[in-house]
Amino acid sequence: MAEAAVAGREPAPSARGLVAAIAWRNLWRNRRRTWLSAGAVAFAVGLTGFGMAMQAGVYSAQIESATAFFAGHVQLQRQDYIDRSRFEHAIDGVTPLLRDLESRPGVVSAAARVEAFALASVGDRSFGAQVLGVDLERERRTVRFLDRVAEGRMIQRSGEVAVGSALARNLGVGVGGEVVVLGAGREGGVAAMAAVVTGIFNTGMADFDRSLMVAPIAAVQEAFGLGDEAHALVARIADVEDAQEIAAALNADLPPGVVARSWQAALPEVSQAIEVDALGGVLVYAIIMLVVAFSVVNAFIMTVFERTREFGMLRAIGMRPGAIMGMLQIEAFLIWLLGVGLAFAVASPAIYWLSAHGFHLGEAMSEFADGTLFLPDRLRAKVDAKVLLTSPLIMLAGVQIAALIPSLRIRRLRAILALRAE
C-alpha cells in the first residue's frame, strides 16, 4: 500500500480491501466510542425517520379530508369562471370532455357540476341559495359530501332537492316540503324550478349547510337554459401525489379557455399550511442531526489526537495524507452503517406497524374527527422512498463531513514531530 502511494499509483482493489479491513478493526480499538457514535447516528436516523413517516401520514389524511369531501384532486373550469364566477362562463361539450377525462391514466372517476345562485322560497320565506346540479352516481364515486344526509334521503330524480340543515331551518322546510327556486337563466331570462325536499344534509361546515341546495344536473341545466354545459368537472385520481402532473398533461389538450387545476392550486390554503408545518419539521430534524454530527466531530477529534503517532508512522513509510484521511472516511462510513442498521432494526417495526394499523385517536376524538374534521379515526404512518432514504442520506453526508473536519489536521502533520508525540 505504501509503495503504491509513493509511486503515485491508485491502490489496487486488494489494497482498498485491506484499507477497509484496517478501518473496520480500528473501530473496535475503542468499542465504547464506536457504539456511542453509532448509537447517536441511530437515534437521529430513527427519530427523524419516525417523525417523517408520521408527518407524511398526517398530511395524507389532511389532503384526503380536504379533497375527498368536495374539491376533488383535479378540477376543470373555464379561466374566466375562476376569475369572476359568472353563470354564463360554462364549459361547452361536457359529455365528451368528461369521457376523455375518465379515460386518462390515473383518473379513477370524474363528475360534472352546474353551479347557480338563486332565490329559494318556501311560503313567505326567501333566502339566497347556491344550486348545485350533480350526477349523483358519479359524484359519489368522486367525493363524499353527499353522504352527510341527516334526515330523509339524497336526490334520485328530477323534481327533488336536498338542502343544507341551516338553509332548511331558515326556510322553515322539512323533508317532504316544496321549495321554489328563482334565478337568472343563460340568456338573461327567468329560471324557475319547483322541487320537493327529499333530504337535509349536515356537513358541519357553515358555508355548505347555510346556502347549498343539491339537485339533479339535468334538472338544473333545463331550468337555467343550459345545454351540454357545466361549470366544473371534478376528478378523483389513484395517487394524489400525481395531481400536478395530471393537471399539466390535461392543460396540453383542453379546449381554449378551459384549465385544469390540481388540488394545490384549487385549495392553496391547505397546500400552504402543509408546507409551513413541514418547514417546522425540517428545522427540528436539522437540529437533531446537527447535534449528532457535532458528537461525531468530537469523537473523531479524539481519534486524531490519540492516533497521532500512528499517523506519523504511516506518513514516515510513505502513505499520503489523502490515503490516511480516506481511511478515516471509511471508518466514519462504517459507523454510519452501524447506526443506520440499528435505526432500521429498532424503528422499522414500529413504523410499519403504524402504517398498517395506525394510531387510534380514542372514541371521543374519533367521533369529533369523523363528524367535524372528516378525518379517519386512526392516524397512520406513511412509508415511501422519501421517508426511508432522506434521513439516512443526510446523516451520511453529516457523518462524512464530521469526520473530514478533524482529519484535515493530518495534511499538516509532520512525520518526525508526530512520532515524538506522547
ABEGO torsion letter per residue (X at the ends): XAAAAAAGBBBBAAAAAAAAAAAAAAAAABAAAAAAAAAAAAAAAAAAAAAAAAAAAAAAAAAAAAAAAAAEABBBBBAAAAAAGBAABBBBGAAAAAAAAAABBGBABBBBBBBBBBBBBBEABBBBBBBBBBBAAAAAAABAAAAABABEBBBABBGBBBBBAAAAAAAGBBBGBBBBBBBBBAAGBBBBBBBBBABBBBAGBAAAAAABBBBBAAAAAAAAGBBBBBABBBBBBABAAAAAAAAAAAAAABBBGBBBBBAAAABAAAAAAAAAAAAAAAAAAAAAAAAAAAAAAAAAAAAAAAAAAAAAAAAAAGBBAAAAAAAAAAAAAAAAAAAAAAAAAAAAAAAAAAAAAEBBAEAAAAAAAAAAAGBBABBBBBBBAAAAAAAAAAAAAAAAAAAAAAAAAAAABBAAAAAABX
